[in-house]
Amino acid sequence: MRKEDKSTIIEQIAATVKEYGHFYLVDTTAMNAAATSELRRECFKADIKLMVVKNTLLHKALESLEEDYSPLYDSMKGTTAVMFSNVANAPAKLIKDKSKNGIPGLKAAYAEEGFYIGADQLDALVSIKSKNEVIAEIVALLQSPAKNVISALQSGGNTLHGVLKTLGERPEA
């Protein structure tokens, strides 16, 4: 491969890392063509971009970015596929759902600005809440007290009005 081709690929990988907020390094060594094809289909359905890369090119692409991805470098051995996603836990759920006997296996992940190294981190990654899930929980928590205040004001509105009216009609002494 020519040096110009390598630099183009490195730039493409770096641009993809910037485009997506989260990515997983996955070991696909033991997967045959049919299993790989099925994984690609499932990734497409889940809005996950799957890319098989050379470890050295991925390493150089990550080094070219401003963020320090050095915790992931030791995981870049053997056949590496990268799953890119805008939802932090989507690739983890797919891997957990589709893996048979640890294939495909999680090597490492960068999700929610944190590093997860090793296959034992899969359950932690599955349990990460997406940004939309967290926002929904916060909105629900914020709405609950506001609804209570509004309902209290509405139910006591007649009484409050009556008290104010009575106070306004009292003769001054």
ChimeraX attribute file (.defattr): number of C-alpha atoms within 10 A of each C-alpha:
attribute: neighborCount
match mode: 1-to-1
recipient: residues
	/A:1	5
	/A:2	6
	/A:3	8
	/A:4	9
	/A:5	10
	/A:6	13
	/A:7	14
	/A:8	11
	/A:9	17
	/A:10	23
	/A:11	19
	/A:12	14
	/A:13	21
	/A:14	20
	/A:15	13
	/A:16	17
	/A:17	19
	/A:18	12
	/A:19	12
	/A:20	16
	/A:21	16
	/A:22	22
	/A:23	26
	/A:24	27
	/A:25	26
	/A:26	25
	/A:27	24
	/A:28	22
	/A:29	14
	/A:30	13
	/A:31	13
	/A:32	9
	/A:33	9
	/A:34	9
	/A:35	15
	/A:36	15
	/A:37	12
	/A:38	12
	/A:39	20
	/A:40	17
	/A:41	14
	/A:42	16
	/A:43	20
	/A:44	12
	/A:45	10
	/A:46	15
	/A:47	15
	/A:48	22
	/A:49	18
	/A:50	22
	/A:51	15
	/A:52	15
	/A:53	17
	/A:54	16
	/A:55	17
	/A:56	13
	/A:57	17
	/A:58	23
	/A:59	20
	/A:60	16
	/A:61	20
	/A:62	22
	/A:63	16
	/A:64	13
	/A:65	14
	/A:66	7
	/A:67	9
	/A:68	10
	/A:69	14
	/A:70	12
	/A:71	14
	/A:72	20
	/A:73	15
	/A:74	11
	/A:75	19
	/A:76	19
	/A:77	12
	/A:78	11
	/A:79	15
	/A:80	23
	/A:81	22
	/A:82	24
	/A:83	22
	/A:84	26
	/A:85	24
	/A:86	19
	/A:87	22
	/A:88	26
	/A:89	23
	/A:90	22
	/A:91	30
	/A:92	24
	/A:93	17
	/A:94	16
	/A:95	22
	/A:96	18
	/A:97	9
	/A:98	16
	/A:99	14
	/A:100	10
	/A:101	7
	/A:102	14
	/A:103	17
	/A:104	21
	/A:105	22
	/A:106	27
	/A:107	25
	/A:108	26
	/A:109	30
	/A:110	20
	/A:111	19
	/A:112	18
	/A:113	10
	/A:114	11
	/A:115	16
	/A:116	19
	/A:117	19
	/A:118	15
	/A:119	15
	/A:120	13
	/A:121	16
	/A:122	22
	/A:123	13
	/A:124	11
	/A:125	21
	/A:126	17
	/A:127	12
	/A:128	17
	/A:129	15
	/A:130	15
	/A:131	12
	/A:132	10
	/A:133	11
	/A:134	12
	/A:135	12
	/A:136	12
	/A:137	11
	/A:138	11
	/A:139	11
	/A:140	11
	/A:141	11
	/A:142	11
	/A:143	12
	/A:144	10
	/A:145	11
	/A:146	11
	/A:147	11
	/A:148	11
	/A:149	12
	/A:150	12
	/A:151	12
	/A:152	11
	/A:153	13
	/A:154	12
	/A:155	11
	/A:156	12
	/A:157	13
	/A:158	11
	/A:159	12
	/A:160	13
	/A:161	11
	/A:162	12
	/A:163	11
	/A:164	11
	/A:165	11
	/A:166	10
	/A:167	10
	/A:168	10
	/A:169	8
	/A:170	8
	/A:171	6
	/A:172	5
	/A:173	3
